Amino acid sequence: MTEHILVIEDDPALAKNLMSTLVRCGFKAEAVNDGKSAIEKIATGKFDLALLDLMIPQLNGYEVLKQIQRQGFSIPVIVVSAKDGEYDQADALDLGADDFIVKPFNAVTLESRIRAVLRRRPIGSYTELTSGNLVIDSGKRVCTLAGHEVDLTKIEFDLLWLLMLAEGTTVRRVDIEDSIWGDMPSSNVLDVYMGYLRKKVGSEYFEVIRGHGIRFTSEVKMGKSQ
């Protein structure tokens, strides 16, 4: 199957260049130049991934990400932006972006990051992981602790799911970062998000193996959500 990519970019020359690159890489591509048109296209359900510039008219990239989450669209999004601050990247990821590529970039980087995001699908047939009174449901994207819903961001949810799915095995930092963020330079971003998870879920669930990785310490039962 040939994946269909939506390019959301208001610079006509750059949009044309991106589409040509995508076609050469074996994808189908279509472009829009504003946030409102992007949401209308995404709502059709025919796109497998979106490349999103942050500085676009009508609805900016952040607003587009909010609308995608609010309306429940399942399309993965890679932000492509000249804004390269740590806060820009963190804000975009927290709003649901799957990756962040800083302009300028080459075709090899673009293709590898797109394919990495497209590969990151739920693993196996399990949709619910339970450890004591902690339950995480990937189908409903809900986490509960002692019967109370825990408010997790997209990154926090994906990180917790990944660690619980490993079921007591130490997951290398590099593998976590590659799975959650692709090959985006992350500095101490993983440590920051682990701090958030410890506060929201409980530090007793996690063990950091210095120089190696992170392990979910409690027994996990795997099943399907009801």
C-alpha positions as CSV (number, residue, x, y, z in Angstrom):
1,M,0.0,0.0,0.0
2,T,1.3,3.5,-0.9
3,E,0.9,5.8,2.1
4,H,-0.8,9.1,1.5
5,I,0.9,12.2,3.1
6,L,-0.8,15.5,3.7
7,V,1.7,18.5,3.5
8,I,0.5,21.5,5.5
9,E,2.8,24.4,4.5
10,D,2.0,28.0,3.4
11,D,5.3,28.5,1.5
12,P,4.4,27.4,-2.1
13,A,8.0,26.6,-3.1
14,L,8.7,24.6,0.0
15,A,5.4,22.7,-0.3
16,K,6.2,21.9,-3.9
17,N,9.6,20.7,-2.9
18,L,8.2,18.5,-0.1
19,M,5.7,16.9,-2.4
20,S,8.3,16.1,-5.0
21,T,10.5,14.6,-2.3
22,L,7.7,12.5,-1.0
23,V,6.8,11.2,-4.4
24,R,10.4,10.2,-5.1
25,C,10.4,8.3,-1.7
26,G,7.4,6.3,-2.9
27,F,4.5,8.2,-1.1
28,K,1.5,9.9,-2.5
29,A,1.3,13.6,-1.5
30,E,-1.2,16.4,-1.4
31,A,-0.7,19.9,0.0
32,V,-2.8,22.6,1.7
33,N,-1.6,26.1,2.8
34,D,-3.7,26.9,5.9
35,G,-4.9,25.3,9.1
36,K,-8.6,25.3,8.3
37,S,-8.1,23.5,5.0
38,A,-5.8,21.0,6.8
39,I,-8.5,20.0,9.3
40,E,-11.0,19.6,6.4
41,K,-8.6,17.3,4.6
42,I,-7.8,15.3,7.7
43,A,-11.5,14.8,8.4
44,T,-11.8,12.9,5.1
45,G,-9.7,10.1,6.7
46,K,-7.8,9.4,3.5
47,F,-4.4,10.4,4.8
48,D,-1.9,8.2,6.6
49,L,0.3,11.0,8.0
50,A,0.5,14.8,8.0
51,L,3.6,17.0,7.8
52,L,2.7,20.2,9.7
53,D,4.3,23.6,9.7
54,L,3.7,25.6,12.8
55,M,3.5,29.1,11.3
56,I,0.5,28.8,8.9
57,P,-2.5,31.1,8.5
58,Q,-6.1,30.8,9.9
59,L,-5.3,28.1,12.4
60,N,-1.6,27.8,13.3
61,G,0.1,24.5,13.8
62,Y,-0.6,24.4,17.5
63,E,-4.3,25.0,16.9
64,V,-4.3,22.3,14.2
65,L,-2.9,19.8,16.7
66,K,-5.5,20.8,19.3
67,Q,-8.3,20.3,16.8
68,I,-6.9,16.9,15.8
69,Q,-7.0,15.8,19.5
70,R,-10.4,17.5,20.2
71,Q,-12.1,15.8,17.2
72,G,-10.5,12.4,17.8
73,F,-8.6,12.1,14.5
74,S,-6.1,9.2,14.6
75,I,-3.7,10.6,12.0
76,P,0.0,10.7,13.0
77,V,1.6,14.2,12.7
78,I,5.2,15.2,12.1
79,V,5.8,18.9,12.8
80,V,8.2,20.4,10.3
81,S,9.3,23.8,11.5
82,A,12.1,26.4,11.6
83,K,11.2,27.0,15.2
84,D,13.8,24.9,17.0
85,G,13.5,25.9,20.6
86,E,13.1,23.2,23.2
87,Y,9.8,24.7,24.3
88,D,8.5,24.7,20.7
89,Q,9.3,21.0,20.4
90,A,7.9,20.1,23.9
91,D,4.7,22.0,23.2
92,A,4.1,20.4,19.9
93,L,4.7,16.9,21.3
94,D,2.5,17.5,24.3
95,L,-0.3,18.6,21.9
96,G,-0.1,15.2,20.1
97,A,2.6,15.5,17.5
98,D,4.5,12.3,16.9
99,D,7.8,13.8,15.9
100,F,9.4,17.2,15.2
101,I,11.9,18.0,12.4
102,V,13.8,21.2,12.3
103,K,14.2,23.0,8.9
104,P,16.3,22.7,6.9
105,F,16.6,18.9,6.5
106,N,17.4,16.5,3.7
107,A,15.3,13.9,1.9
108,V,16.9,10.9,3.7
109,T,16.1,12.4,7.2
110,L,12.5,13.1,6.1
111,E,11.9,9.7,4.7
112,S,13.4,7.9,7.7
113,R,11.4,9.9,10.2
114,I,8.2,9.4,8.3
115,R,8.7,5.6,8.1
116,A,9.7,5.5,11.8
117,V,6.4,7.2,12.8
118,L,4.4,4.9,10.5
119,R,6.0,1.9,12.1
120,R,5.1,2.9,15.6
121,R,1.7,1.2,15.9
122,P,0.3,-0.7,18.9
123,I,2.2,-3.9,19.5
124,G,0.4,-7.2,19.3
125,S,-3.3,-7.7,20.1
126,Y,-3.0,-6.4,23.7
127,T,-5.1,-3.3,24.4
128,E,-5.1,-3.3,28.2
129,L,-2.2,-3.6,30.7
130,T,-2.8,-4.0,34.4
131,S,-0.4,-3.8,37.4
132,G,-2.2,-3.9,40.7
133,N,-4.5,-1.0,40.8
134,L,-2.9,0.7,37.8
135,V,-4.6,0.1,34.4
136,I,-3.8,1.5,31.0
137,D,-6.1,1.0,28.0
138,S,-4.5,1.7,24.6
139,G,-7.8,1.5,22.8
140,K,-9.5,4.1,24.9
141,R,-6.2,5.8,25.7
142,V,-7.2,6.0,29.3
143,C,-5.1,5.4,32.4
144,T,-6.6,4.7,35.9
145,L,-5.1,4.4,39.3
146,A,-7.2,2.9,42.1
147,G,-10.3,3.5,39.9
148,H,-9.5,7.2,39.3
149,E,-8.5,8.5,35.9
150,V,-4.9,9.8,35.6
151,D,-4.5,12.8,33.3
152,L,-1.6,11.8,31.1
153,T,-0.3,13.7,28.0
154,K,0.2,11.7,24.8
155,I,3.9,11.4,25.5
156,E,3.4,10.3,29.1
157,F,0.8,7.7,28.0
158,D,3.0,6.3,25.3
159,L,6.0,6.1,27.6
160,L,4.0,4.3,30.3
161,W,2.6,1.9,27.8
162,L,6.0,1.1,26.4
163,L,7.6,0.4,29.9
164,M,4.6,-1.7,31.1
165,L,4.6,-3.7,27.8
166,A,8.2,-4.6,28.4
167,E,7.0,-6.5,31.6
168,G,10.0,-6.1,33.9
169,T,12.6,-6.0,31.2
170,T,15.0,-3.0,31.3
171,V,14.4,-0.9,28.2
172,R,17.4,0.9,26.9
173,R,17.2,4.8,26.9
174,V,18.1,4.8,23.2
175,D,15.3,2.4,22.4
176,I,12.8,4.4,24.4
177,E,13.8,7.7,22.8
178,D,13.7,6.1,19.3
179,S,10.2,4.6,19.9
180,I,8.7,7.8,21.4
181,W,10.5,10.6,19.7
182,G,12.2,9.0,16.7
183,D,15.8,10.3,16.3
184,M,15.0,13.8,17.5
185,P,17.8,15.2,19.7
186,S,16.2,14.8,23.1
187,S,18.9,15.9,25.7
188,N,17.2,15.2,29.0
189,V,13.6,15.1,27.7
190,L,13.2,11.5,28.8
191,D,14.2,12.3,32.3
192,V,11.7,15.2,32.4
193,Y,8.9,12.9,31.3
194,M,9.9,10.2,33.7
195,G,9.6,12.8,36.5
196,Y,6.1,13.6,35.4
197,L,5.1,9.9,35.4
198,R,6.6,9.3,38.9
199,K,4.5,12.2,40.2
200,K,1.2,11.1,38.5
201,V,1.5,7.3,38.8
202,G,4.0,6.6,41.6
203,S,7.8,6.3,41.7
204,E,7.6,2.8,43.1
205,Y,6.7,1.5,39.6
206,F,9.9,2.6,37.9
207,E,13.6,1.7,38.4
208,V,16.4,3.5,36.6
209,I,19.3,1.3,35.7
210,R,22.2,3.8,35.5
211,G,24.0,3.8,32.2
212,H,21.5,1.4,30.7
213,G,17.8,2.1,30.8
214,I,14.5,2.0,32.7
215,R,12.5,-0.9,34.1
216,F,8.8,-1.2,35.1
217,T,9.2,-3.0,38.4
218,S,5.7,-4.5,39.0
219,E,4.1,-7.6,37.5
220,V,1.9,-6.8,34.5
221,K,-1.1,-8.6,33.2
222,M,-2.0,-8.2,29.5
223,G,-5.4,-8.5,28.0
224,K,-8.0,-6.8,25.9
225,S,-10.1,-3.9,27.0
226,Q,-13.8,-4.5,27.7
